[in-house]
Amino acid sequence: MDTTTAFPAQSAELRSSGACVLPDWGVIRAVGADAATFLHGQLSNDVSRLDLAHARLGAYCTPQGRMLASFVYTRAGAEEYWLACSADVLAPTLKRLSMFVMRAKARLSDASAELTVLGLAGAPAAAWLGADAPAQAWDKLERDGAAVIRLPDSGLGGAAIDRWLWIGPAAQAPDVLGALPALDMAQWQQLEVRSGVVPVAAATSGQFVPQMLNYELVGGVDFKKGCYPGQEIVARSHYLGKLKRRAFLLSGDAAMAPAQEVFWSEDPGQPAGVLARTAADGARHLALAELKIAVTRSGALHLGQPDGPLLQMLPLPYALPHDAETA
């Protein structure tokens, strides 16, 4: 299958930038002398060495290595951490994590009512942040009690758009929104999909090993850290080189939704994968899909059923390893 098709031209609306509230995000607060140690033993990425100038992307997995949730997390103080995740998985994830705190000196709570999550994008946001704007993915700036985290760029080459996640006191959010142009939520969702980073939501919770969503390629897995739930499965997939599925970027004319199945013309009797994140781009629709690597060889992809709407594979904004090219 040809994966070199040119990326769709970005619309004027997408090129516009600014700030928007992200109501589909929530925040878990972890506080206590053992908060770092506890979280380090639960997430796929390092917590123990996290400083105040950086954030991390990490997965929370089952013992079988399947992602129940994903977090963008940061250290907010000497013994405090903020973990931003999809709002629709926050409650069950918080409940499950709390079961394992036991005697650790750590308290977990839903801080979504106190902390607002905003998306910032483009040149106006960069100008507002100024010279201290975080320049590399997962760098962080502390400003007036808020965390401003640089996210991976959205788009390709010269079309790349800078993005940041603002997490801070709810009372400050209106000032940020008032200082920047309004960014439509649909535009932000396009930027998310175009970035190639897939947050885990309720529709896809429990389905994917981190590498199936390319998490080790976007800074979401530390293979040198100690044990965490699912670590053995995640490490085995990495070191034995037996990964058969990856996340790919797709486009099509039909509306798409997370958890919709994708079929491959070379093996139409069973789904080849599933959509993990979707967005609309005008008349076109975009998706990040977890698919068999074999679909890159030849054939066509279809949405929902073997003869469903045709899907086009587009290049991601980062390179896939050799396994996705030759499997």
Summary of the structure (lengths in Angstrom):
residues: 327
radius of gyration: 19.3
end to end distance: 12.2
largest distance: 56.2
contacts: 1109
relative contact order: 0.17
helix: 26%
strand: 35%
